[in-house]
Amino acid sequence: MIALLVNFLEQNNGQLSNRTKEKEFQALTGKEIVFIENLYKSIFLNYI
């Protein structure tokens, strides 16, 4: 599941698409998604 999440984040510059949020990761809250996206960006894209 983590590998799938990272693949989706890689494909879209650290953001999950709306389709991905709704279909693949519907169990995550909006706050959790923002946290994961920001964490990914800070580690892999040198943001924040």
HUWOPE-V429030 format. One record per residue. N is the residue number from 1. D_LAST is the distance of its C-alpha to the last C-alpha in Angstrom with 1 decimal. Layout:
# HUWOPE-V429030
n->N d_last->D_LAST
n->N d_last->D_LAST
This chain:
# HUWOPE-V429030
n->1 d_last->25.1
n->2 d_last->21.8
n->3 d_last->22.7
n->4 d_last->23.3
n->5 d_last->19.9
n->6 d_last->18.2
n->7 d_last->20.6
n->8 d_last->19.8
n->9 d_last->16.0
n->10 d_last->16.9
n->11 d_last->19.3
n->12 d_last->17.1
n->13 d_last->13.8
n->14 d_last->12.1
n->15 d_last->14.0
n->16 d_last->17.3
n->17 d_last->20.1
n->18 d_last->22.3
n->19 d_last->25.1
n->20 d_last->23.2
n->21 d_last->22.2
n->22 d_last->25.8
n->23 d_last->27.7
n->24 d_last->25.9
n->25 d_last->23.7
n->26 d_last->25.6
n->27 d_last->25.7
n->28 d_last->22.0
n->29 d_last->21.2
n->30 d_last->18.8
n->31 d_last->16.7
n->32 d_last->16.8
n->33 d_last->15.8
n->34 d_last->12.7
n->35 d_last->11.9
n->36 d_last->12.8
n->37 d_last->11.0
n->38 d_last->7.6
n->39 d_last->8.9
n->40 d_last->10.3
n->41 d_last->7.4
n->42 d_last->5.7
n->43 d_last->9.4
n->44 d_last->11.0
n->45 d_last->9.1
n->46 d_last->6.8
n->47 d_last->3.8
n->48 d_last->0.0
